Amino acid sequence: METPNFNYIKQLSGGDLSFENQLLNVIQDEFPKEKETYYNSVEKGETKAIAEIVHKLKHKISILGLEKSYETAILYEESLNEGEFEYQKEFEDILTIMTSFLASL
């Protein structure tokens, strides 16, 4: 499985450390809330709500340099839009990796 990294953030920032810190702060603030919303929606079986939060989370996946995981999130979102839960386990594994990474910062 991929490891989150700062490559994309550094590319976006052009070396602006203040921007990098702001972006990371936004991710650290929003990610736990969005992850909680995701799991609450899964518990309730709300496929449309799950797809919406996966859509939001996939952008954070991309920002943390998880290119293959981003593709998995796209496939999961598409599956959800068809009423299926294909790629759920893979997506939740990505969330676990992101949680550990953000906690280590």
PEDA-V690406 format. One record per residue. N is the residue number from 0. RES is the residue in one small letter. PHI is phi as a letter, one per 30 degrees, with the letter a starting at -180 (999 if undefined). OMEGA is omega in degrees with one decimal (999 if undefined). Layout:
N,RES,PHI,OMEGA
N,RES,PHI,OMEGA
//
This chain:
0,m,999,-179.1
1,e,d,175.7
2,t,c,176.4
3,p,e,179.9
4,n,a,-176.9
5,f,c,-175.0
6,n,e,-178.0
7,y,d,178.8
8,i,d,179.3
9,k,d,177.9
10,q,d,179.1
11,l,d,-172.0
12,s,d,-176.4
13,g,i,178.9
14,g,j,179.6
15,d,d,-176.7
16,l,d,178.6
17,s,d,177.9
18,f,d,179.3
19,e,e,179.7
20,n,d,178.3
21,q,d,-179.0
22,l,d,178.0
23,l,d,177.7
24,n,d,178.1
25,v,d,179.8
26,i,d,-179.7
27,q,d,179.1
28,d,d,-173.6
29,e,d,-173.2
30,f,e,-178.9
31,p,d,179.0
32,k,d,-179.6
33,e,d,177.7
34,k,d,177.9
35,e,d,177.1
36,t,e,178.5
37,y,e,-176.4
38,y,d,175.3
39,n,d,179.3
40,s,d,177.3
41,v,d,-179.7
42,e,e,-179.2
43,k,d,-179.7
44,g,i,-177.5
45,e,d,-173.2
46,t,e,-178.8
47,k,d,179.2
48,a,d,178.2
49,i,d,179.9
50,a,e,-179.8
51,e,d,-178.4
52,i,d,174.2
53,v,d,177.5
54,h,e,179.0
55,k,d,-176.5
56,l,d,-176.7
57,k,d,178.1
58,h,d,176.3
59,k,d,176.0
60,i,e,179.8
61,s,d,-178.5
62,i,d,178.8
63,l,d,171.4
64,g,i,-178.0
65,l,c,-172.9
66,e,d,179.6
67,k,d,178.4
68,s,d,176.3
69,y,d,177.7
70,e,d,177.2
71,t,d,179.0
72,a,d,177.2
73,i,d,-179.7
74,l,d,178.6
75,y,d,178.6
76,e,d,178.5
77,e,d,178.6
78,s,d,179.0
79,l,d,179.0
80,n,d,176.3
81,e,c,178.2
82,g,i,-178.9
83,e,c,179.8
84,f,c,177.7
85,e,d,-179.7
86,y,i,-179.8
87,q,d,-178.5
88,k,e,179.7
89,e,d,-179.8
90,f,d,-179.4
91,e,d,173.0
92,d,d,177.2
93,i,d,178.6
94,l,d,178.9
95,t,d,178.9
96,i,d,179.4
97,m,d,179.4
98,t,d,179.8
99,s,d,-179.0
100,f,d,-178.7
101,l,d,178.0
102,a,d,-177.9
103,s,d,-178.4
104,l,d,999
//
